[in-house]
Amino acid sequence: MATTAQWVAGARPRTLPAAIAPVLIGTAAALRVEEAALLPAVLALLVALSLQVGVNYANDYSDGIRGTDEVRAGPVRLVGQGLAAPSAVKRAAFAAFGAAGVLGLVLVVLSHAWLMLPLGALAVVAAWRYTGGDNPYGYRGQGEVYVFVFFGLVATLGTEYTQAGAVSWFGLVGAVGVGAVASAILVANNLRDIPTDTEHGKRTLAVRMGDTRTRGLYVGLLAVSVVALLLLAPWDPWVLLGLLALPLAARGARVVRAGTVGPRLIPVLASTGLYEVAYAVLVLVGVALAGALV
């Protein structure tokens, strides 16, 4: 029987910044047009967090029953380590997805953003199909695409849309920035797992690209987030406050470029996640300052 601490660890808290950051950027985009609203922002955040936790438990379940998680260098695997029954982890995943669905419905009703209903349903299906089902796309090297689309574009622009009733180029560029960092978190995770994923036939993008090119991809994704800030600056120069988060990105990049392997890559997940949140917070603060100084 898994302890409470093990269930929390199984939810993989280091990945939660990928859910928080796009909501902050989407709110910043809405704030630029003076349409930011607290309640929709909070609901969007709860939806994103519920989806992220659901994805993590679903991955634990699906990888665990396939035997992919029997030997891992990463965080707790509830099924793979025999800490919890597969059925219990599956129920936890669907409970999180259910919470996301209910909260998302409330958000849609309050904001009249009906377009988000099919997009939300698609997000849940995509979350399950990442490692679940007969032909999971996470085993075919497409996980980073999912993360970029749903924890970059959809989460950011959906947040903006539910507050402002429209999306903007500012929101789109910001979505690309946070989506790139969210994808970098997964790249670092899969870089660490190349040996075990190769052994179990899990053909992640890292396995397909190989060690050296995967390290280059990680650094390149962080660079995309910086370029996004530079592209946002003509709208609001204060968003360049986001550059203050670069030391966190540099910390992870140094470890990855040094050729570090195995468990020593785990801190990269934390530093990249912290970078993503700091990046988003600073962009939001920059937009708020720009509005206050007008």
C-alpha positions as CSV (number, residue, x, y, z in Angstrom):
1,M,0.0,0.0,0.0
2,A,1.5,3.3,-1.1
3,T,1.9,6.0,1.5
4,T,0.6,9.5,1.0
5,A,4.1,10.7,0.4
6,Q,4.6,8.1,-2.4
7,W,1.3,9.1,-4.0
8,V,2.4,12.7,-4.0
9,A,5.8,11.7,-5.5
10,G,4.0,9.6,-8.1
11,A,2.1,12.7,-9.2
12,R,5.6,14.0,-10.2
13,P,5.5,17.5,-8.7
14,R,8.6,18.6,-10.8
15,T,6.4,18.5,-13.9
16,L,3.7,20.8,-12.5
17,P,5.4,24.1,-13.7
18,A,4.4,22.9,-17.2
19,A,0.8,23.4,-16.1
20,I,1.3,26.7,-14.2
21,A,3.4,28.7,-16.6
22,P,1.0,28.8,-19.6
23,V,-1.9,30.0,-17.4
24,L,0.3,32.9,-16.3
25,I,1.3,33.8,-19.8
26,G,-2.3,33.5,-21.0
27,T,-3.3,35.8,-18.2
28,A,-0.6,38.3,-19.1
29,A,-1.9,38.3,-22.7
30,A,-5.4,39.1,-21.4
31,L,-4.0,41.7,-19.0
32,R,-2.5,43.6,-22.0
33,V,-6.0,44.3,-23.3
34,E,-7.3,44.9,-19.8
35,E,-9.5,41.8,-19.8
36,A,-7.7,39.7,-17.1
37,A,-10.0,38.1,-14.6
38,L,-9.1,36.3,-11.4
39,L,-11.8,33.6,-11.3
40,P,-11.2,32.3,-14.9
41,A,-7.5,32.4,-14.3
42,V,-7.8,30.3,-11.1
43,L,-10.1,27.8,-12.8
44,A,-7.8,27.5,-15.8
45,L,-4.9,26.9,-13.4
46,L,-6.8,24.1,-11.6
47,V,-7.8,22.5,-14.9
48,A,-4.2,22.5,-16.1
49,L,-2.9,21.1,-12.8
50,S,-5.5,18.4,-12.8
51,L,-4.6,17.4,-16.4
52,Q,-0.9,17.3,-15.6
53,V,-1.5,15.1,-12.5
54,G,-3.8,12.9,-14.6
55,V,-1.1,12.5,-17.3
56,N,1.5,11.6,-14.7
57,Y,-0.7,8.9,-13.1
58,A,-1.8,7.6,-16.5
59,N,1.9,7.3,-17.6
60,D,2.7,5.5,-14.3
61,Y,-0.1,3.0,-14.9
62,S,0.5,2.4,-18.6
63,D,4.3,2.2,-18.3
64,G,4.0,0.1,-15.2
65,I,1.8,-2.6,-16.7
66,R,4.1,-2.8,-19.8
67,G,7.1,-3.3,-17.6
68,T,8.8,-0.1,-18.8
69,D,9.2,1.2,-15.3
70,E,10.8,-1.8,-13.7
71,V,14.2,-0.2,-13.6
72,R,14.2,3.6,-13.5
73,A,16.6,6.3,-12.4
74,G,13.8,8.9,-11.9
75,P,11.0,9.5,-9.3
76,V,8.7,7.1,-7.7
77,R,6.8,4.7,-10.0
78,L,3.8,3.4,-8.1
79,V,3.0,0.5,-10.4
80,G,6.5,-0.3,-11.6
81,Q,7.9,-0.5,-8.1
82,G,4.9,-2.4,-6.8
83,L,3.9,0.3,-4.4
84,A,0.2,0.5,-5.6
85,A,-2.2,-1.7,-7.5
86,P,-2.4,-0.8,-11.2
87,S,-6.2,-0.4,-10.8
88,A,-5.7,2.2,-8.0
89,V,-3.3,4.2,-10.1
90,K,-5.7,4.1,-13.1
91,R,-8.5,5.3,-10.9
92,A,-6.3,8.2,-9.7
93,A,-5.6,9.1,-13.2
94,F,-9.3,9.2,-14.2
95,A,-10.2,11.0,-11.0
96,A,-7.8,13.8,-12.0
97,F,-9.1,13.8,-15.6
98,G,-12.7,14.0,-14.1
99,A,-11.7,16.9,-11.9
100,A,-10.3,18.7,-15.0
101,G,-13.5,18.0,-16.9
102,V,-15.8,19.4,-14.2
103,L,-13.6,22.5,-13.6
104,G,-13.2,23.0,-17.3
105,L,-17.0,22.9,-17.8
106,V,-17.5,25.5,-15.1
107,L,-14.9,27.7,-16.7
108,V,-16.5,27.3,-20.1
109,V,-20.0,28.1,-18.8
110,L,-18.7,31.2,-16.9
111,S,-16.7,32.5,-19.9
112,H,-19.0,31.3,-22.7
113,A,-15.8,30.0,-24.4
114,W,-17.7,27.0,-25.9
115,L,-14.8,26.3,-28.3
116,M,-12.8,25.0,-25.3
117,L,-15.2,22.1,-24.8
118,P,-14.0,19.9,-27.7
119,L,-10.4,21.1,-27.1
120,G,-10.6,20.1,-23.5
121,A,-12.0,16.6,-24.4
122,L,-9.2,16.2,-27.0
123,A,-6.6,17.1,-24.3
124,V,-7.9,14.3,-22.0
125,V,-7.8,11.8,-24.9
126,A,-4.3,12.9,-25.8
127,A,-3.2,12.6,-22.2
128,W,-4.4,9.0,-22.0
129,R,-3.0,8.0,-25.4
130,Y,0.5,9.3,-24.6
131,T,1.5,6.0,-23.0
132,G,-1.9,4.2,-22.9
133,G,-3.9,2.2,-25.5
134,D,-2.6,-0.1,-28.2
135,N,-0.3,2.3,-30.0
136,P,0.7,5.1,-27.6
137,Y,2.3,8.0,-29.4
138,G,4.8,8.5,-26.5
139,Y,6.4,5.3,-27.6
140,R,6.7,6.7,-31.2
141,G,8.6,9.8,-30.4
142,Q,5.7,12.2,-30.4
143,G,5.5,13.2,-26.7
144,E,7.2,16.5,-27.1
145,V,4.7,17.5,-29.8
146,Y,1.8,16.8,-27.4
147,V,3.4,18.8,-24.6
148,F,4.1,21.8,-26.9
149,V,0.6,21.8,-28.3
150,F,-1.4,21.2,-25.1
151,F,0.9,22.7,-22.4
152,G,2.0,25.5,-24.7
153,L,-0.5,26.6,-27.4
154,V,-3.8,25.2,-26.0
155,A,-3.2,26.1,-22.3
156,T,-1.9,29.6,-23.0
157,L,-4.3,30.6,-25.7
158,G,-7.2,28.9,-23.9
159,T,-6.5,30.9,-20.8
160,E,-6.4,34.1,-22.8
161,Y,-9.5,33.2,-24.7
162,T,-11.6,32.5,-21.5
163,Q,-10.6,35.9,-20.1
164,A,-10.4,38.2,-23.1
165,G,-12.8,36.4,-25.5
166,A,-10.1,36.4,-28.2
167,V,-6.5,35.3,-28.8
168,S,-3.6,37.6,-29.8
169,W,-0.2,37.4,-31.5
170,F,1.3,38.3,-28.1
171,G,-0.4,35.3,-26.6
172,L,0.7,33.0,-29.4
173,V,4.4,34.0,-29.2
174,G,4.2,33.6,-25.4
175,A,2.6,30.2,-25.9
176,V,5.5,29.2,-28.1
177,G,8.0,30.3,-25.4
178,V,6.4,28.3,-22.5
179,G,5.6,25.4,-24.8
180,A,9.3,25.1,-25.7
181,V,10.3,25.0,-22.1
182,A,7.6,22.5,-21.2
183,S,8.9,20.3,-24.0
184,A,12.5,20.7,-22.7
185,I,11.4,19.2,-19.4
186,L,10.2,16.1,-21.2
187,V,13.4,16.0,-23.3
188,A,15.5,16.1,-20.2
189,N,13.3,13.3,-18.7
190,N,13.6,11.1,-21.8
191,L,17.4,11.8,-22.1
192,R,17.8,10.3,-18.6
193,D,15.8,7.3,-19.6
194,I,17.4,6.5,-23.0
195,P,19.0,3.2,-21.7
196,T,15.9,1.8,-20.1
197,D,13.5,3.0,-22.8
198,T,15.7,1.5,-25.5
199,E,15.8,-1.8,-23.6
200,H,12.0,-1.9,-23.4
201,G,11.2,-0.8,-26.9
202,K,10.0,2.7,-25.9
203,R,11.0,4.7,-29.0
204,T,10.9,8.2,-27.5
205,L,12.2,11.1,-29.4
206,A,15.4,10.9,-27.3
207,V,15.9,7.3,-28.2
208,R,15.3,8.1,-31.9
209,M,17.7,11.1,-32.0
210,G,20.4,9.6,-29.8
211,D,22.2,11.1,-26.8
212,T,24.2,13.9,-28.5
213,R,21.3,15.3,-30.6
214,T,18.9,15.1,-27.7
215,R,21.2,17.3,-25.6
216,G,21.3,19.8,-28.5
217,L,17.5,19.8,-28.7
218,Y,17.2,20.6,-25.0
219,V,19.5,23.6,-25.3
220,G,17.7,24.6,-28.5
221,L,14.3,24.6,-26.8
222,L,15.6,26.9,-24.1
223,A,16.9,29.2,-26.8
224,V,13.4,29.3,-28.4
225,S,12.0,30.7,-25.1
226,V,14.6,33.5,-25.1
227,V,13.8,34.4,-28.7
228,A,10.1,34.5,-27.8
229,L,10.9,37.1,-25.2
230,L,12.7,39.2,-27.7
231,L,9.8,39.0,-30.1
232,L,7.4,40.0,-27.3
233,A,9.5,43.1,-26.4
234,P,8.1,45.4,-29.1
235,W,4.7,45.0,-27.6
236,D,5.8,45.4,-24.0
237,P,9.6,46.0,-23.3
238,W,9.0,45.1,-19.7
239,V,8.5,41.5,-20.6
240,L,12.3,41.4,-20.9
241,L,12.2,41.0,-17.1
242,G,11.8,37.3,-18.1
243,L,15.5,37.3,-19.0
244,L,16.2,37.4,-15.2
245,A,15.2,33.8,-15.1
246,L,18.0,32.8,-17.5
247,P,20.4,31.6,-14.7
248,L,18.0,28.8,-14.0
249,A,18.0,27.8,-17.6
250,A,21.7,28.0,-17.8
251,R,22.0,25.7,-14.8
252,G,20.2,22.9,-16.6
253,A,21.9,23.6,-19.9
254,R,25.4,23.3,-18.2
255,V,24.5,19.9,-16.8
256,V,23.0,18.6,-20.0
257,R,25.9,19.9,-22.2
258,A,28.4,18.3,-19.8
259,G,27.3,14.9,-20.8
260,T,25.7,14.0,-17.5
261,V,23.7,10.8,-17.4
262,G,21.3,8.8,-15.2
263,P,20.1,10.1,-11.8
264,R,22.4,13.1,-12.0
265,L,20.0,14.5,-14.7
266,I,17.1,14.6,-12.2
267,P,18.0,18.1,-10.9
268,V,17.7,19.3,-14.5
269,L,14.0,18.6,-14.4
270,A,13.7,20.8,-11.3
271,S,15.8,23.7,-12.6
272,T,14.0,23.7,-16.0
273,G,10.6,23.7,-14.2
274,L,11.7,26.6,-12.0
275,Y,12.9,28.4,-15.1
276,E,9.5,28.0,-16.8
277,V,7.6,29.3,-13.8
278,A,10.0,32.2,-13.1
279,Y,9.9,33.1,-16.8
280,A,6.1,33.2,-16.8
281,V,5.8,35.1,-13.5
282,L,8.3,37.7,-14.8
283,V,6.4,38.2,-18.1
284,L,3.2,38.7,-16.1
285,V,4.9,41.2,-13.8
286,G,6.4,43.0,-16.8
287,V,3.0,43.3,-18.5
288,A,1.4,44.5,-15.2
289,L,4.2,47.1,-14.8
290,A,3.8,48.3,-18.4
291,G,0.0,48.8,-17.8
292,A,0.6,50.6,-14.5
293,L,3.2,53.0,-16.0
294,V,1.0,54.0,-19.0
